[in-house]
Amino acid sequence: MKNRAVRRHHNERLRAKRSKYNTVAGDTTEKRVGKALHTACACSCWMCGNPRHHFGERTVQERKNDQ
């Protein structure tokens, strides 16, 4: 039971936080908020996506690890 309660708590917490994400002119429909709940990044374009995939660069975590 504890895991289910924790999962519900985090879903509600993220739903409240991400209801401000991906809004176009304040459009916060349940469908849009639900999508933002599971996919925080709206797309995988070259600005939002993985730099290794698009440019062959190392990620931020890899660069920090090398230092």
ROSE-4610 file (N, C-alpha, C; in Angstrom, 1 decimal, always signed):
// ROSE-4610
residu = [M/M/M/K/K/K/N/N/N/R/R/R/A/A/A/V/V/V/R/R/R/R/R/R/H/H/H/H/H/H/N/N/N/E/E/E/R/R/R/L/L/L/R/R/R/A/A/A/K/K/K/R/R/R/S/S/S/K/K/K/Y/Y/Y/N/N/N/T/T/T/V/V/V/A/A/A/G/G/G/D/D/D/T/T/T/T/T/T/E/E/E/K/K/K/R/R/R/V/V/V/G/G/G/K/K/K/A/A/A/L/L/L/H/H/H/T/T/T/A/A/A/C/C/C/A/A/A/C/C/C/S/S/S/C/C/C/W/W/W/M/M/M/C/C/C/G/G/G/N/N/N/P/P/P/R/R/R/H/H/H/H/H/H/F/F/F/G/G/G/E/E/E/R/R/R/T/T/T/V/V/V/Q/Q/Q/E/E/E/R/R/R/K/K/K/N/N/N/D/D/D/Q/Q/Q]
num = [1/1/1/2/2/2/3/3/3/4/4/4/5/5/5/6/6/6/7/7/7/8/8/8/9/9/9/10/10/10/11/11/11/12/12/12/13/13/13/14/14/14/15/15/15/16/16/16/17/17/17/18/18/18/19/19/19/20/20/20/21/21/21/22/22/22/23/23/23/24/24/24/25/25/25/26/26/26/27/27/27/28/28/28/29/29/29/30/30/30/31/31/31/32/32/32/33/33/33/34/34/34/35/35/35/36/36/36/37/37/37/38/38/38/39/39/39/40/40/40/41/41/41/42/42/42/43/43/43/44/44/44/45/45/45/46/46/46/47/47/47/48/48/48/49/49/49/50/50/50/51/51/51/52/52/52/53/53/53/54/54/54/55/55/55/56/56/56/57/57/57/58/58/58/59/59/59/60/60/60/61/61/61/62/62/62/63/63/63/64/64/64/65/65/65/66/66/66/67/67/67]
x = [+0.8/+0.0/+0.9/+2.0/+2.8/+3.3/+3.6/+4.1/+3.1/+1.8/+0.7/+0.5/+0.5/+0.2/+1.3/+2.6/+3.7/+3.6/+3.2/+3.1/+2.0/+0.9/-0.2/+0.2/+0.9/+1.4/+2.3/+3.2/+4.1/+3.4/+2.4/+1.6/+0.9/+0.3/-0.5/+0.5/+1.7/+2.7/+3.2/+3.5/+4.0/+2.9/+1.6/+0.5/+0.3/+0.4/+0.3/+1.5/+2.7/+3.8/+3.9/+3.5/+3.6/+2.4/+1.4/+0.2/+0.6/+1.7/+2.2/+3.1/+3.5/+4.4/+3.5/+4.1/+3.5/+2.2/+2.0/+0.7/+0.8/-0.2/-0.3/-1.5/-1.1/-2.1/-3.0/-2.3/-3.0/-3.9/-3.8/-4.6/-4.1/-4.8/-4.4/-5.5/-5.8/-6.8/-6.3/-7.1/-6.7/-5.8/-6.1/-5.4/-3.9/-3.8/-2.5/-1.7/-2.3/-1.6/-1.2/-2.1/-1.7/-0.5/-0.5/+0.7/+1.9/+1.9/+3.0/+3.5/+2.5/+2.8/+3.8/+3.6/+4.5/+5.6/+5.5/+6.6/+6.8/+7.8/+8.0/+8.5/+9.3/+9.8/+8.8/+8.4/+7.3/+7.8/+9.1/+9.5/+11.0/+11.5/+12.9/+13.7/+13.4/+14.1/+15.6/+16.3/+17.7/+18.0/+17.0/+17.1/+16.8/+15.8/+15.4/+16.0/+16.4/+16.9/+18.2/+18.7/+20.0/+21.1/+22.1/+23.1/+24.0/+24.1/+24.9/+24.2/+22.9/+22.2/+22.3/+22.2/+22.1/+23.4/+24.4/+25.6/+26.9/+26.7/+27.8/+28.6/+28.0/+28.7/+28.4/+29.1/+28.9/+27.8/+27.0/+26.0/+26.6/+25.8/+26.3/+26.8/+26.1/+26.6/+27.9/+28.1/+29.4/+30.5/+30.2/+31.3/+31.7/+30.7/+31.0/+31.8/+31.5/+32.2/+33.6/+33.9/+35.3/+36.2/+35.6/+36.3/+36.9]
y = [-1.2/+0.0/+1.3/+1.2/+2.4/+2.8/+1.9/+2.3/+3.0/+2.5/+3.1/+4.5/+4.7/+6.0/+7.0/+6.5/+7.4/+7.7/+6.8/+7.0/+8.0/+7.9/+8.8/+10.2/+10.3/+11.6/+12.3/+11.5/+12.1/+12.5/+11.7/+12.1/+13.4/+13.5/+14.8/+16.0/+15.7/+16.8/+17.2/+16.3/+16.6/+17.2/+16.7/+17.3/+18.8/+19.1/+20.5/+21.3/+20.8/+21.5/+21.7/+20.6/+20.5/+21.1/+21.4/+22.1/+23.4/+23.9/+25.2/+25.0/+23.7/+23.4/+23.3/+23.5/+23.2/+23.9/+25.0/+25.7/+26.7/+26.7/+27.6/+28.6/+29.8/+30.8/+30.3/+29.7/+29.3/+28.1/+27.3/+26.1/+25.0/+24.7/+23.7/+22.6/+22.0/+21.0/+19.7/+18.8/+17.6/+16.8/+16.7/+15.9/+16.4/+17.7/+18.4/+18.2/+18.4/+18.2/+16.8/+15.8/+14.4/+14.0/+14.6/+14.3/+14.9/+16.1/+16.7/+16.0/+15.3/+14.5/+13.4/+12.7/+11.6/+12.0/+13.0/+13.5/+15.0/+15.3/+16.7/+17.5/+16.9/+17.5/+17.3/+18.4/+18.3/+17.7/+17.8/+17.3/+16.7/+16.3/+15.9/+16.5/+17.8/+18.5/+18.8/+19.4/+19.6/+20.5/+21.3/+22.2/+21.4/+20.5/+19.8/+18.4/+17.8/+16.4/+16.2/+15.0/+14.5/+15.1/+15.8/+16.4/+15.3/+14.1/+13.0/+12.6/+12.5/+12.1/+13.1/+14.4/+15.4/+15.9/+16.1/+16.7/+15.9/+14.7/+13.9/+14.4/+15.3/+15.8/+14.9/+15.2/+14.5/+15.2/+14.5/+15.1/+15.8/+16.6/+17.4/+16.5/+15.4/+14.5/+13.9/+13.6/+13.0/+14.0/+15.2/+16.2/+16.5/+16.5/+16.7/+15.5/+14.3/+13.1/+13.2/+13.7/+13.8/+14.8/+15.8/+16.8/+16.4]
z = [+0.0/+0.0/+0.0/+0.6/+0.7/-0.6/-1.5/-2.8/-3.6/-3.6/-4.3/-3.8/-2.5/-1.9/-2.3/-2.3/-2.7/-4.2/-5.0/-6.5/-6.7/-6.0/-6.2/-5.7/-4.6/-4.1/-5.1/-5.7/-6.7/-8.0/-8.4/-9.6/-9.4/-8.2/-7.9/-7.8/-7.2/-7.1/-8.5/-9.3/-10.6/-11.5/-11.3/-12.1/-11.8/-10.5/-10.1/-10.7/-10.6/-11.1/-12.6/-13.3/-14.7/-15.4/-14.7/-15.3/-15.9/-15.5/-16.0/-17.2/-17.5/-18.6/-19.9/-21.0/-22.3/-22.5/-22.0/-22.1/-23.3/-24.1/-25.2/-24.8/-24.5/-24.2/-23.0/-22.0/-20.8/-20.9/-22.0/-22.2/-21.3/-20.2/-19.3/-19.2/-20.3/-20.3/-19.7/-19.2/-18.5/-19.4/-20.7/-21.6/-21.7/-21.8/-22.0/-20.7/-19.6/-18.3/-18.1/-18.5/-18.3/-19.2/-20.4/-21.2/-20.6/-20.1/-19.5/-18.2/-17.6/-16.4/-16.7/-17.8/-18.2/-19.1/-19.8/-20.7/-20.5/-19.7/-19.3/-20.5/-21.3/-22.5/-23.7/-24.3/-25.3/-26.6/-26.9/-28.2/-28.0/-29.1/-29.1/-30.2/-30.4/-31.5/-31.1/-31.9/-31.6/-30.4/-30.0/-28.8/-27.5/-27.6/-26.4/-26.2/-27.3/-27.3/-26.8/-26.9/-26.4/-27.3/-26.8/-27.6/-28.3/-27.7/-28.2/-29.5/-29.6/-30.8/-31.9/-31.6/-32.6/-33.0/-32.1/-32.4/-32.2/-31.6/-31.3/-30.0/-29.3/-28.1/-26.9/-25.8/-24.6/-23.8/-23.0/-22.2/-21.0/-20.3/-19.2/-18.1/-17.8/-16.8/-17.1/-18.4/-18.8/-18.7/-19.1/-19.0/-17.5/-16.6/-15.2/-14.6/-15.1/-14.6/-15.1/-16.2/-16.8/-16.0/-15.4/-14.7/-13.4]
